[in-house]
Amino acid sequence: MKSFFIGDKEIKLPIIQGGMGVGVSLSGLASAVANEGGIGVISAAGLGVIYNKFPGDYLNKCILGLKEEIRKAKEKTKGTVGVNIMVALSNYADMVKTAISEKVDVIFAGAGLPFDLPSYLNGESKTKLVPIVSSSRAAQIICSKWKNNYNYLPDAIVVEGPKAGGHLGFKVEQIENEQYSLEHLIPEVVNVASSYKEEKNIPVIAAGGISTGEDIRRFMDLGASGVQMGTMFVTTTECDASEDFKKVFVNARREDVKIIQSPVGMPGRAIDGEFIKSVEEGREVPKNCPFHCIKTCDYSKSPYCIIMALYNAARGNMKKGYAFSGANVHLSKKISSVKEVIEKLKAEFLNAKLGVV
């Protein structure tokens, strides 16, 4: 696998570990992936729930929690560490400012279009900015707006296809439509990035349902410089979620994965279970909202509190939560180390290159 650059930073292993909240990808997983040469990513979602003993209100706990996770990651690795910050977060701006002030290497921003992301940089900032998009149109709009408003272009672009876990940037009817497949999206976004090549090299990163070295090879052949993978790193010893959460992935079958409607207002891919059935039967209505964590979430109309559902699941309480996952979660057969997962991906990539099945 060939290295690539995000700005002046060389990424020796072209694998980005996807940011997974709430409490699934923190400093433990992120530092382990970074130590293997990839980009390890801390999810900023719900840190105020995880760090509930920290002082202040929920929003302040989020800021302090993010500082703590970045600090922990930097103690464990000299590699590249990123933070995934959803644009839909009500404290999005504060989390971006915190990540930049803590000198995190990369910010990945999705679940909305991060039109103002470069505005948070200052002259001394070293943090790279990477939007997550689901279409070439979104990539073009971001490039154009960033260039016109801030004289800045993305340091890379992540293209997340409809096989991803979690919130999807597609309508339900588009998810199974081949025209919206990642195989179609990557060449289109590569063309957008290439149109700016005289000003800046913008690597394109493929994401969503990528599970094997053969997948990595296929998307690199389509023009991607690297890939983002989330689900395959959940079943690692270094993943920050509980063992019970990981077992849900190991035991999941292809038919257990379904598309649900999230309180955030987007479709999401998750592993079916007791809690989702309870939601469908209308038994999980939240009584109040102490967090106000998502801009688009109105608790009075929501079927449940998503941040608590994800937090409960990551802690192993599957009766009160559920797991987001990619379409190929059934390939997660056992708990392995991050190093073992990456060595397997490298071997599969080499075999695909050699034409070995």
N, C-alpha and C positions, 0 to 999 in steps of 0.2 A: 504494500500500500504506500502510495506516494504522499509525502508531506505537502502542505500548502500554507499560504500566508494569509493572515487576517491583519491588514495593515503591515506593520513591520514585525509582527509576531509570528514566528514559525510554529505551526501545529504539526508535530512530527507524526502523530497517528491521526488520520483523517476521520476521527469519530468524535462526535459531540454527544455527551450523555444528556438526554432530555431532562428538563426541569419538571419535577413531579411533586405536587403538593397534595395533602398538607402534611409535611413531615416525612415524605418518602425519599426525596433527595435533598439531603442536607450536607454538612461538611464531611461526614464519613464517606458517603458514596462519591461525592464530588472530588475529594482529595485522592481517592483510590484510582479513579479514572485519569485524573491529571498526572498521577505518578506513572501511568502507563504511556503517557505522551499525548493523550487526547485532551479534550476540554471537559472538565467536570463542572456540573452546573447545580447550584443551590436554588431551590424554589423559594421565592419570597412570599408565596401565598400562605396565609394563616399563621405566620410566625408569632403573632400576638397571642394565639391560643396555645401554641407550644411553649412559649415563654411567659406563661400566665402568672408566674410569681415575680416577674420583673415589675418595677414601679411604674405608676402612671396608668393611663387608660389604654384601651386596646391598641390604638394607633401608635402610642409611644412604645408599647411593648414590642410592636412590629419593628420599629426602628432599632431598638436595643437588641432585639433578637437577630436582626440581619447583621448588625455589627459583630455580634458574638459568633455567628456562623462563619462569616468571612474570616474573622480572626482565627477560629479553630482550623479552618481549611488551610490557611497560610502557614499555620504551625506544622501541618502534616505533609505539605507538598511545596515544592519549588515550581511545580508545573502550572498550567493555565487553568484558572478558575473563573467561571462565569456565574451570573445570577439571572434567573428567568423572572421577569416582572410583567405581570399581566396588565395591559392598558386599562382593563375593566376594573382594576382595584381602585377603591375610593382613595387610598393613600399612595397611588401610583407615583405622583410627583415626589413625595417624601422618600419613597423607597429608591427611586432613581438617584436622587440627590445623595442619599446615604451610601449607595453602592459606589458612586463616583468618588465621594469623599474618602471612602475606605480603600480606594484604588483597586477595585476589582478589575480583572483583565477585560471582561466582556459583559455587556448587558444584552440579553435576548428579550425582545419585547413583542408579545403577541396578544391574542384575545382582544382584538381591536387594532386599529392602525395608529402607530406611535408618531403622529405628525410632528410633535414638538420635541422629540427626544434629544436632538442636538442642542436645544436651547439650554440644557442643564450642564453642558460642558463649560469649562473655563480654560484659560490659556495653559494651565498646568496639567490638565486632565490627560491621562494616558488610557483611559477606558475606551474600548472599542464598542461600537454601536451596531447591533444586528437585529433588524426587524424580522418578524415571522409572518409570512404571507401565505395565502391559499390560491393566489392567481397571479398571472403576469400583469394584469391591470393594476392590482394593488401594488406590485413591485414598481411599476412605472410611475404611479401616482406618488409613492413615497420618495423615489429618487428625484422626481421633478420638484416636489415641495421642499425637500431638504436642500436641494441645490439652490433653488430660488430664494428660500427664506433664510438659509444659514450658510450657504456656500459650502455644503458638506454632503458627501455621498455615503451610503452605507458601507461599512467595512466588510460586510458579507450579507447575504440574504438567505434565510432559512425558508424553504418551500415545504409546507406541511400539507400532505395529501389526505384524502378521505379515509385512509386506513389507520390513521393515528388514534391513540388513546386520548381520553379526555374531551375537552371542548373542540368542536370542529367548525371550521370557517366555511361550511357548506350548508345548503338547504338539504332537508332529508331526502328529497327526490334526486339530488345530485350525487349522493354518497356512492351509489352503485352504478352511476353512469360513467362509462369508459372515457367520455370526453373530459371528465374532471379527474381522471386518474393521475397519479404522480408521474407516470411514464409520459403523459401528455404535457404536464405542467413544467417539468424540468427543462426541456428544450426551449419552451416559450420564455421562461424566466432567464435562462442563459442568454437568450437573444437580447433581452432588456439590459442585462448586466454588460454584455459585450458592446452595446451602443455607447457605453461610457468609458470604454477601455483606454482611450487616450488621456482621460482625466484621472482614472483610478481603476485598479484591478479589484473587481467585486466578485469574490468566489461565491458560488451558489451551493447550498447545502440541502440535500434531499432528506425529507423526514416523513414518517408516517407508515407504519407497517413494515419497516425494514428490520429483518430478523436474522439474516445469514450473510456470510461472506459473499455468496453468490449475488445476493441483493445489492450489496455494496458495489461489487464489480459492475453490475448492470447499470446502476445509476451513474457511476463514474464514466462509463462508456457513453452515456447520454449527455455528458458535459458537467456533471456535478463534481465539485472539488472535494467534497466530503459528505458524510451522512450524520444525521442525528438519530439516536436510538434511546428509547426510554424503557419499554416493557422488558427487554432482554436483560436489563440491569437491575430489575426489581428482585429477581431471584438470585441475588449475590449476597455473600456473607457481609459485605460492607454496606449494603443498602440500609438506610436509617430506619426503615419501617420494622414492625414486629415480625417475629417468625410466623405467627398465625396469618398475617397478611400475605407473606410470601407463599405460604402453603396454598392459599386461594389461587395463586397464579400457577403453581406447580400442578394443581389438580384440575385446572380449568380445561374444558373441552372447547373445540371450535364453536359448537352450538350454544355454549353458555354466554357468548358475547352478544350484546344487543345494543341498539341505539336507543337512548333515553332522551327525554327533554329536560334540560337542566334549568334550575331556577334563574340562572344567569341569562336565559333567553336564547341559548344556543343548543343544538343537538350535541350529545356526547356519547362516546363509546365506553361501555362499562361491562363488567362481569355480573351477570344476573345473580340474584340471591334473595335472601329473606327480607332484607330492608327494601329493596326495589319493589318486591311484591307488596309490601306493606304500604309503600308510597302509592302504588297503582290502585290500592284499595282505599286510599284517602285517609290512612290512619297516622300520618306523620306531620300534621299541620303544626308549624311553629307558633308558640304563644307570644313570643316577642323577639326582638333582635338586639342583642347587646353589642354587636360588632359593626354593622353597616359596612361590611368589607368590600362589597361589590356595588359599583355604581348602578347597575341595571337590575338589581335584585330588590323587590318590594316584598318584605316578609309577610305582609297582610294578604298577598296573593300567591305566595310561594307554597308549594306542597311540602317543603321541608327546608331546613337550614343546611346549605351545601357545605359550608366550612366545617360544621360539626360532624356531618356525615363522613366527609373525607378524613377528618382527624380521628374520629372513632375507628374507622376502618384501619388506618395506618397503625393504630395502637392495638389492633386485633379484635376489636368489638364489632364483628360483622353483623350482629343483630341490629346495630344502630348506625350502620354505614355500609358503603360499597366501594369497590375498587374500579377506578378507570383503568382501561388497558387498550393496547393496540389490537388489531384484528388477528394477529398471529400469536396470541398469548398461549395457545395450545402447544407451541414449540418449546415452552419453558418446562423442561422435564425434571430439573433437580436444582438444588441450591449449590452454586459454585462460587469461587472467588472471582473478582473482577479480572484478575490476570488470566484465569482459566477461560472465561468468556471471550476475552480478546484474543487469546492464542487460538481458540477454536475458530473465531471469525477470520483470523489471518490465514489459517490453513484452508478454510473454505474458499477464501478469496483467491489463494494461489491455485487451488484445484480448478476453480472456475476459469482462471486465466489459462491454465494448461488444457482445459477441456475435459478434465476428469470429472466423472459423475460419482 
